[in-house]
Amino acid sequence: MNGLRVFALVLIVGGALALAYGGFSYTQDETAAKIGSLELSVKEKKSVNIPAWLGIAGIVGGVLVLVGAGRR
C-alpha cells in the first residue's frame, strides 16, 4: 500500500468521523488566581464544531485521491 492510498483512507475515515460526531470537546485548565503559594485553577470545557461540508469534502477528496492513485 503506497502513501497516496494511506492518505486517501485517512481522508475518508476523517470525513466519516466528522459527519458522524459533528465536533469534539476538551477540557482546559486555567489558573484563575495566584496569591503567594495559593493557586486557584479552573477547568473549562470547550467544544469545537466541525461543519458538515468539511466532512463531505474529506470523503470526496479521499475518494478522488484513491481513484487517482489506482489509475497510476
Secondary structure, DSSP 8 states (H G I E B T S, - for coil): --HHHHHHHHHHHHHHHHHHH-EEEEEEEEEEEEETTEEEEEEEEEEEE--HHHHHHHHHHHHHHHHHHH--
